[in-house]
Amino acid sequence: MRVSKQIRLAGLGLVLEILAGCAGTTAPRGWLPTAAESQTLAYGAWARVEILDTNLVFEGELIAAVHDTLFVLGDTIAGLPRKSLYRVTLTRYQQQHGSLAAWTLAGTLSTISHGWVLVLSAPTWIASGIGASAGVSREPLVRPRLPKSGSMPRETLENLSQYARFPQGFPESIDRSTIKPR
């Protein structure tokens, strides 16, 4: 009976880890590449852009960040003026943190052999696993800090260009209507 309680404790810890503050994404399922794929694919990061003083939200691939405009490809390409940007969140790739959760579960289950010390070691495994998973889940996110007024500084916009499909801006020869989503 004692082992049964310990297993329940480990199971509860795993559930808490799964439900704990891991960062999510608004990207469609399967859209984000893995970290390794993101280094070889010629697509921009997934962007979620909130517009200042409105309830408008634009989501899609970051196409370019040039001059004073952020270009996001959803159904069409939206040119969003820098001064209207309230909050921008980019997701560069899909974090593969399943192995971290597996190690946390294995470590938590291993505390069954600790006897009464399990009261200390199981929560330690659970807490460190939750912290590590939450941290790893936020790795692919880019969230530039904006001033309280909301208007994005030009330097911040220029820094976001590195995550765009066209980091140097639109090529002169490209017809923007021919750009297709991933």
Summary of the structure (lengths in Angstrom):
residues: 182
radius of gyration: 21.4
end to end distance: 53.5
largest distance: 72.5
contacts: 503
relative contact order: 0.20
helix: 43%
strand: 19%
